[in-house]
């Protein structure tokens, strides 16, 4: 029965005393190892990682500030470029209007010159036609008068002068009639 008494005195859920002592010794050794070596190393690694993260955040913030400054500068340059583009467009429009006015003026001058040349050419051709017509009418009149009189008057200067005077009188009467017609 002593075994039963002993068995009744020991708790089956509690380990033996030597197990508790050796487990406590191993626990203390492991705890000292962790406190002296492992935890400071983990703390150092975490501190380094935190410093890297904080440095990255600081870099990101400074990059963001630089990006905002660059965006502001870009927007200012863009606004300046747009203003300059508007200014250049307005200058180009004004220059285009000026060039167009110059071309119109040159075209009017050229048209006036061509018209004047055409009038001069028409007047010259009219004068040539009138002179040719006078000569024809004069020779026909002299031939007709020669036929009526029965003598040749073709070489007579007096006959030529009389034909010229007759044609001049006809022209004056035509001009007088045109003037009367214009008054009415």
KOLKOLDREN-177903 format. One line per 4 residues: their letters; for each residue x negated, y negated, z of N, C-alpha, C, O. Coordinates in steps of 0.001 Angstrom, whole numbers, plus 500000, padded with zeros to 6 digits. Each point is the difference from the previous one (the first is absolute). Layout:
<recs>
A> X/Y/Z/X/Y/Z/X/Y/Z/X/Y/Z; ...
</recs>
This chain:
<recs>
XXXX> 499246/501178/500000/500754/498822/500000/499190/498735/500000/500508/498925/499681; 498292/501191/500659/499265/498760/499950/499973/499408/498594/499906/498791/499793; 500179/502108/499286/500002/499471/498639/501297/499269/499723/500023/498998/499286; 501023/501495/501268/501274/499356/499805/500041/498668/500722/500614/499046/499523
XXXX> 498764/500892/501571/499972/498752/500755/499170/498988/499215/500349/498825/499889; 498603/501648/499603/499143/499116/499248/500663/499547/498707/499880/498861/499547; 500810/502093/499907/500681/499674/498756/501130/499043/500281/500350/499182/499149; 500210/500904/501998/501079/499099/500329/499460/498636/500327/500693/498998/499822
XXXX> 498073/500944/500656/499426/498714/500343/499509/499250/498767/499971/498770/500050; 499659/501842/498895/499525/499326/498805/501179/499737/499069/500910/500817/499860; 499039/498039/499526/501040/499588/499055/499562/500443/498614/498890/499674/499579; 501929/501042/499718/499591/500472/498683/499913/498854/498970/499398/500163/498938
XXXX> 501177/498732/501368/499951/498884/499052/498784/499125/500205/499684/499207/499114; 499626/500889/501987/498802/499218/500258/498792/500846/499678/499933/501173/500368; 499076/498208/498920/498805/500770/499700/499148/500150/501260/500269/499409/501046; 498732/501382/498805/499114/500252/501133/499160/498756/500258/499868/499136/499134
XXXX> 499563/500783/502073/499236/498813/500403/498770/499812/499128/499694/498874/499605; 499599/502196/500088/498793/499862/499178/500363/499500/498600/499219/499261/499400; 501945/501122/500064/500430/499493/498682/500280/498503/500077/499668/499258/499077; 500921/500312/501981/500310/498576/500165/498702/499215/500113/499877/498929/499406
XXXX> 499116/501599/501372/498740/499284/500201/499232/499921/498689/499536/498925/499622; 500325/502180/499690/499258/499965/498720/500737/499165/498952/499364/499293/499219; 501911/500778/500757/500778/499176/499053/499838/498538/500333/499892/499174/499094; 500088/500475/502204/499810/498611/500406/498606/499544/499630/499814/498871/499547
XXXX> 499168/502027/500646/498622/499649/499645/499893/499741/498490/499418/498998/499584; 501134/501888/499609/499966/499834/498535/500772/498738/499621/499582/499249/499119; 501549/500524/501556/500794/498802/499707/499205/498743/500295/500024/499053/499215; 499261/500926/501928/499192/498833/500369/498875/499812/498990/499735/498869/499592
XXXX> 499589/502214/499988/498911/499901/499020/500545/499455/498685/499415/499086/499419; 501687/501461/500114/500600/499530/498733/500445/498557/500163/499841/499190/499086; 500723/500483/502087/500460/498635/500235/498823/499033/500000/500101/498916/499425; 498775/501454/501213/498810/499144/500005/499485/499835/498580/499626/498900/499594
XXXX> 500355/502222/499629/499549/499906/498607/500883/499029/499216/499491/499158/499261; 501811/500956/500895/500899/499118/499265/499861/498560/500459/499982/499089/499172; 499920/500688/502139/499907/498632/500519/498681/499364/499604/499964/498822/499644; 498927/501956/500413/498673/499433/499700/499732/499887/498503/499396/499023/499556
XXXX> 501041/501953/499663/499586/500048/498591/501163/499853/499000/499948/499136/499125; 501042/501653/500989/501034/500063/498974/500886/498760/499995/500229/499415/498941; 500268/500176/502214/500910/498847/500043/499283/498724/499566/500573/499245/499213; 498164/500457/501267/499341/498797/499484/499759/500065/498487/500090/498986/499308
XXXX> 499603/502213/500186/499778/500124/498544/501313/499754/499251/500013/499291/498994; 501083/501286/501487/501298/499756/499383/500370/498529/500081/500524/499412/499054; 499185/500007/502120/500299/498580/500174/499177/499163/499023/500521/499049/499417; 498196/501291/500394/499121/499293/499062/500531/500138/498570/500050/499026/499249
XXXX> 500339/502185/500390/500543/500240/498654/501279/499193/499802/500185/499380/498953; 500700/500623/502047/501243/499237/499892/499731/498503/499952/500654/499273/499252; 498361/500252/501561/499650/498577/499971/499419/499608/498638/500331/498944/499460; 498798/501915/499986/499431/499721/498668/501105/499971/498945/500032/499126/499133
XXXX> 500861/501837/500961/501092/500043/499034/500900/498778/500151/500454/499439/499002; 499806/500144/502235/500813/498800/500233/499298/498764/499441/500633/499127/499406; 498025/500812/500795/499236/498860/499467/500064/499988/498476/500164/498943/499390; 499707/502236/499994/500082/500082/498532/501386/499569/499533/500130/499261/499024
XXXX> 500893/501198/501670/501368/499636/499623/500218/498506/500171/500574/499346/499129; 498965/500110/502002/500146/498559/500229/499223/499201/498965/500470/498970/499518; 498322/501518/500140/499213/499330/498946/500717/500066/498658/500003/499032/499240; 500602/502113/500475/500772/500142/498761/501197/499070/499986/500327/499402/498975
XXXX> 500319/500482/502168/501147/499087/500101/499534/498561/499814/500642/499213/499305; 498230/500452/501328/499469/498637/499852/499622/499726/498545/500270/498921/499472; 499098/502076/499879/499649/499842/498584/501254/499848/499146/500051/499185/499079; 500952/501614/501249/501251/499928/499238/500659/498640/500186/500523/499419/499049
XXXX> 499448/500073/502193/500585/498683/500245/499226/498905/499272/500593/499093/499415; 498062/501000/500627/499209/498986/499287/500207/500130/498498/500049/498990/499298; 500076/502250/500186/500273/500193/498574/501370/499447/499647/500194/499427/498928; 500746/500749/501974/501340/499474/499752/499979/498471/499988/500665/499378/499172
XXXX> 498574/500014/501743/499874/498538/500015/499326/499521/498713/500425/499015/499394; 498505/501703/500192/499316/499632/498757/500929/500167/498801/499999/499178/499085; 500793/501893/500929/500938/500227/498891/501054/498897/499962/500382/499532/498927; 500084/500059/502251/500981/498914/500048/499387/498705/499488/500649/499249/499272
XXXX> 498089/500485/501109/499312/498801/499511/499788/500086/498493/500175/499015/499283; 499447/502167/500243/499800/500181/498554/501322/499829/499256/500038/499407/498922; 501050/501118/501659/501318/499842/499377/500404/498532/499950/500539/499532/498997; 499201/499752/502078/500313/498576/500022/499190/499257/498939/500531/499160/499274
XXXX> 498187/501159/500647/499137/499360/498992/500467/500371/498592/500041/499150/499110; 500307/502112/500695/500492/500444/498689/501278/499256/499622/500159/499550/498865; 500762/500328/502117/501251/499280/499730/499733/498543/499663/500653/499432/499125; 498376/499954/501575/499645/498610/499695/499410/499899/498600/500348/499095/499241
XXXX> 498767/501824/500418/499408/499990/498657/501072/500247/498943/499992/499381/498936; 500925/501527/501368/501077/500292/499070/500882/498770/499802/500385/499680/498876; 499932/499637/502216/500807/498781/499888/499236/498941/499210/500583/499311/499162; 498116/500555/501099/499184/499050/499239/499952/500375/498528/500077/499132/499130
XXXX> 499795/502169/500587/499985/500470/498612/501323/499718/499305/500033/499587/498841; 501049/500639/501880/501320/499714/499412/500155/498509/499727/500503/499603/498949; 499065/499584/501994/500090/498550/499792/499150/499581/498802/500411/499170/499190; 498402/501418/500714/499134/499682/498858/500613/500491/498699/499895/499329/498973
XXXX> 500747/501838/501060/500654/500524/498798/501135/499079/499566/500171/499740/498809; 500606/499767/502156/501080/499061/499678/499418/498735/499388/500518/499478/499013; 498408/500039/501579/499342/498788/499497/499489/500225/498576/500179/499147/499131; 499186/502000/500633/499475/500305/498660/501155/500129/499007/499906/499519/498871
XXXX> 501193/501135/501554/501163/500124/499115/500557/498641/499632/500328/499754/498839; 499782/499361/502140/500518/498658/499730/499072/499238/499064/500456/499308/499091; 498227/500822/501138/499049/499343/499095/500114/500565/498590/499948/499262/499015; 500207/502055/500903/500135/500632/498682/501278/499540/499306/499997/499743/498796
XXXX> 501091/500153/501957/501247/499504/499414/499835/498575/499503/500405/499664/498888; 498990/499500/501958/499795/498607/499599/499109/499925/498763/500265/499227/499079; 498681/501579/500909/499103/500007/498839/500727/500545/498779/499792/499514/498888; 501057/501490/501308/500785/500547/498892/500941/498955/499419/500131/499880/498782
XXXX> 500526/499362/502099/500889/498934/499538/499193/498950/499237/500433/499504/498961; 498400/500169/501566/499142/499006/499347/499551/500502/498623/500053/499261/499017; 499505/502001/500922/499558/500579/498725/501165/500055/499021/499835/499705/498817; 501342/500673/501675/501176/500056/499139/500331/498617/499457/500323/499857/498821
XXXX> 499596/499116/502040/500260/498636/499545/498965/499582/498949/500337/499359/499004; 498400/501012/501232/498962/499664/499016/500264/500704/498676/499861/499397/498937; 500523/501890/501123/500304/500731/498764/501192/499378/499272/499994/499877/498775; 501039/499728/501997/501161/499359/499374/499584/498688/499338/500415/499696/498882
XXXX> 498761/499535/501825/499549/498727/499440/499174/500244/498741/500174/499306/498998; 498928/501678/501047/499202/500323/498814/500898/500471/498864/499779/499651/498840; 501239/501147/501499/500917/500491/498972/500767/498838/499373/500185/499960/498784; 500265/499088/502053/500703/498829/499465/499075/499176/499108/500393/499544/498926
XXXX> 498376/500274/501538/499046/499238/499184/499715/500714/498686/499935/499374/498942; 499896/501935/501135/499733/500778/498779/501211/499959/499075/499858/499860/498785; 501342/500262/501800/501212/499927/499183/500127/498628/499358/500367/499895/498829; 499329/499038/501936/500062/498644/499448/498979/499836/498887/500284/499382/498974
XXXX> 498511/501178/501233/498959/499900/498965/500424/500747/498746/499855/499498/498886; 500675/501713/501309/500436/500792/498847/501162/499315/499287/500060/499977/498771; 500873/499460/502023/501130/499282/499400/499514/498786/499225/500474/499730/498896; 498578/499536/501685/499462/498821/499304/499305/500420/498709/500156/499357/498963
XXXX> 499072/501736/501111/499329/500474/498779/501034/500438/498964/499841/499730/498809; 501228/500953/501648/501041/500445/499078/500697/498808/499369/500281/500003/498801; 500008/498950/502022/500631/498790/499456/499083/499328/498982/500439/499552/498941; 498277/500390/501407/499051/499369/499073/499920/500795/498703/499964/499425/498913
XXXX> 500007/501908/501209/499931/500831/498797/501275/499874/499183/499963/499914/498773; 501178/500075/501934/501279/499842/499290/500048/498650/499294/500442/499902/498855; 499091/499045/501849/499997/498657/499402/499078/499959/498787/500326/499394/498980; 498505/501266/501144/499074/500022/498862/500619/500753/498829/499900/499572/498851
XXXX> 500747/501564/501455/500644/500752/498922/501163/499223/499404/500236/500048/498793; 500491/499233/502063/501110/499168/499494/499470/498906/499090/500546/499737/498928; 498355/499618/501533/499407/498941/499162/499529/500588/498668/500188/499390/498948; 499196/501802/501104/499546/500631/498756/501189/500358/499120/499951/499842/498780
XXXX> 501138/500649/501858/501198/500334/499221/500622/498754/499391/500427/500013/498846; 499625/498895/501943/500557/498737/499489/499164/499495/498833/500542/499584/498975; 498124/500453/501183/499131/499529/498919/500186/500858/498761/500072/499486/498883; 500007/501840/501319/500202/500907/498867/501361/499766/499366/500144/499994/498778
XXXX> 500847/499815/502078/501350/499741/499498/500058/498678/499247/500642/499907/498954; 498685/499061/501577/499955/498700/499288/499391/500170/498624/500497/499486/498999; 498416/501248/500991/499327/500181/498713/500910/500744/499034/500089/499640/498826; 500590/501400/501662/500901/500767/499146/501169/499147/499530/500343/499981/498818
XXXX> 500268/499305/502146/501136/499139/499657/499547/498920/499031/500699/499695/499033; 498138/499729/501221/499476/498942/499109/499778/500529/498597/500385/499365/499017; 498979/501824/500894/499742/500534/498655/501304/500376/499314/500134/499815/498790; 500849/500721/501977/501289/500318/499397/500736/498737/499556/500624/499969/498939
XXXX> 499290/498991/501893/500666/498741/499646/499363/499394/498754/500695/499480/499127; 497980/500593/500799/499308/499445/498828/500359/500825/498765/500240/499448/498926; 499796/501883/501234/500377/500854/498873/501434/499717/499567/500296/499964/498806; 500579/499838/502148/501396/499689/499687/500107/498651/499319/500716/499851/499009
XXXX> 498564/499155/501527/500031/498657/499392/499392/500052/498611/500476/499320/499091; 498490/501470/500732/499370/500124/498669/500995/500596/499015/500074/499601/498838; 500688/501368/501664/500992/500616/499122/501103/499032/499655/500509/500026/498879; 499879/499116/502054/501072/499028/499762/499487/498918/499052/500701/499636/499056
XXXX> 498113/499851/501170/499455/498908/499204/499506/500523/498654/500105/499333/498971; 499376/501834/501072/499466/500562/498786/498528/499746/499843/499456/500296/498936; 499869/499178/502046/498559/499765/499975/499362/500700/501177/500689/500314/500970; 498051/499934/498978/499261/500641/501072/499589/498958/501025/499346/499013/499662
XXXX> 501039/501206/501604/499662/499081/501092/499064/500674/501006/499783/499442/501075; 499673/501695/498634/499251/500777/500972/498721/499337/500429/499610/500226/501145; 499718/499015/498103/498739/499378/500382/500160/498578/500438/499008/499337/500302; 502164/500186/499744/500247/498589/500300/499962/499780/501512/500719/500666/500746
XXXX> 498443/498401/499704/499872/499675/501418/501221/499247/500480/500386/500109/501164; 500218/499135/497955/501182/499230/500363/501150/500953/500303/500785/499746/500914; 499324/501322/498349/501061/500974/500221/499773/500712/501331/500957/500244/500734; 497807/500092/499587/499689/500656/501276/500315/499087/501165/500525/500465/501012
XXXX> 499172/498248/498881/500279/499049/501070/501494/499859/500191/500468/499884/501133; 500296/500123/497774/501445/499868/500093/500601/501229/500683/500929/499857/500794; 498578/501323/498926/500491/501227/500634/499684/499971/501495/500835/500376/500822; 497962/499178/499525/499620/499924/501425/500902/499018/500738/500428/500277/501120
XXXX> 499861/498589/498271/500859/499009/500631/501404/500569/500177/500621/499789/501041; 499880/500914/497980/501325/500596/500072/500077/501014/501153/500978/500015/500747; 498000/500823/499396/499970/501006/501083/499920/499313/501361/500643/500443/500951; 498571/498473/499155/499895/499259/501259/501342/499400/500379/500373/500004/501173
XXXX> 500356/499483/497847/501328/499445/500272/500953/501092/500477/500822/499777/500889; 499059/501400/498510/500839/501120/500439/499699/500373/501451/500919/500266/500773; 497808/499755/499598/499608/500336/501387/500525/498961/500976/500488/500350/501075; 499418/498368/498560/500497/498939/500874/501495/500119/500195/500507/499795/501103
XXXX> 500209/500539/497822/501456/500130/500124/500351/501217/500878/500979/499967/500745; 498220/501098/499161/500234/501166/500853/499738/499662/501465/500755/500421/500876; 498185/498826/499395/499698/499597/501371/501059/499063/500541/500361/500102/501173; 500135/499014/498033/501061/499074/500414/501262/500793/500326/500666/499725/500998
XXXX> 499669/501273/498152/501191/500821/500217/499848/500820/501296/500962/500169/500749; 497826/500334/499502/499760/500782/501223/500136/499102/501228/500553/500424/501015; 498950/498347/498905/500109/499043/501110/501446/499645/500278/500387/499907/501166; 500424/499893/497814/501416/499685/500164/500733/501196/500610/500896/499843/500830
XXXX> 498706/501342/498743/500630/501191/500503/499667/500186/501488/500857/500434/500771; 497906/499243/499640/499579/500117/501396/500741/499010/500872/500308/500316/501149; 499992/498485/498342/500726/498988/500769/501444/500433/500256/500568/499686/501046; 500011/501018/498021/501391/500415/500106/500077/501157/500910/501087/500524/500242
</recs>
